[in-house]
Amino acid sequence: MGRKGILAEPGVERAAGTFPAVRLRRLRASEGLRSLIRETRLTPDRFVYPIFVHELEEDVGIESMPGQSRIAISSLPRLVRRVHGLGIPAVILFGVPLMKDDVGSGAYDPHGVVQRAVATIKDVEPDLVVIADTCLDEYTSHGHCGLVRDGDVDNDATLDLLARAAVSQAEAGVDLVAPSDMMDGRVAAIRRALDETGHSSVPIMSYAAKYASAFYGPFREAAASRPQFGDRRSYQMDPANGREAIREVAQDVAEGADAVLVKPATPYLDVVRDVRTNFEVPVGAYQVSGEYAMIRGAAMRGWLDERAAALESLTSIVRAGADFVLTYFALDASEWLTET
Ligand code: PBG
C-alpha cells in the first residue's frame, strides 16, 4: 500500500504525524511551554573558565579578547570567588611566564606561575576544580608545543618534558591535567609518570581532537605563544579530517585518558557529535579565543546581540553532545542564565 493510501484512512493521519493534525507550533506558543519541552539546558555547572595567569603585579587586558585579561596571582582570590559563587565548577589555567627558553622549563618549574597560582586558588576555594593546561608552548622561546630538533618538533623527546610538567602540576595540587600538545603517546607517558610519583588519582583530560585552527589567534596574543617559525600543522589535526578524530580519541582513551576534548567547538560540532556517539568517556568542547572574539567583536560594533549569540552558540555545543564547555563566556553566561 502506498503512502497516499494510508493517509487516506481516517485517524491514521494522526499516527503518521502530518499537518493539519500535527502542528509543531502549538508547543512553541509561550515561554512556559518552550521551557517545558526544551531538549538542551544550559547551566553554569557545565562551564569551565579559562584563566591566563601572568607574573606581573597588575592584570593586563588582552586586546583581541575584550573583557579578558592576563591575571596577576594577587588578583586570583577575588576572581575565583566570583567563579565559584556563580556555580561554575572548574577553571583551566594557562601560564604566561616572564622568562621563556627553548626547553620550556617554566612548565615544570615547581615555582612556575601555574604551580603558584594553583596554591593560591586552593587556599581560597578548595572545592573549585583546578585544571592545568599541560603543554610547552607558553613556556618555549620558539613557541612550539615541544622540543625542536632540526626544524621540527621531536615527538618522543617531548614526552618526557610533558610528563614532568604534569607531575609538577599534580604536585602543586591540580585536580586534573589537560595535555594540549598533540604529541603521539603523551597520554600514556603522562599516566605512567603520574602513577610512578604517587598521583594515580589525578585524572587526565586530553585535548584528543585538537585542530590546527586559525581560531586560536587571540589566544596566541594572550599567551605570547605564536610560533616563531613554521606552524603547528605537523602535530595538530588537519581541519578537513573528521574520521581521524575518532582515531585520535580511541588512541587517547586506550592510553588512559579519563575525559577528552574537541577543540575548537562551533566549527567542529560534527566532531563533537561523532565523538559523543562513539565513546562513553566524558566529552568536553573548547569554545576557543577566536570564537569568543568573533561574537564579542561583532557585539561591540552593535552587529550582534551578544547575550543571545553567545548563549545560542553555547547551546549548540551542548546540543551536539558536549558534557561540558570551556568558554571565555563562562562568567557572563552564568550571570545571564541566573538572571530573571
Ligand atoms: C596550547 C593551547 C592553545 C590553546 C589552548 N591550548 C593554543 C595553540 O594550540 O596554539 C588555544 C585556546 C584558545 O584559542 O582559546 N597550549
Residues whose N, C-alpha, C, O or C-beta is under 5 A from the ligand:
A	BS01	PBG	C135 D137 S180 F215 Y216 F219 V288 S289 G290
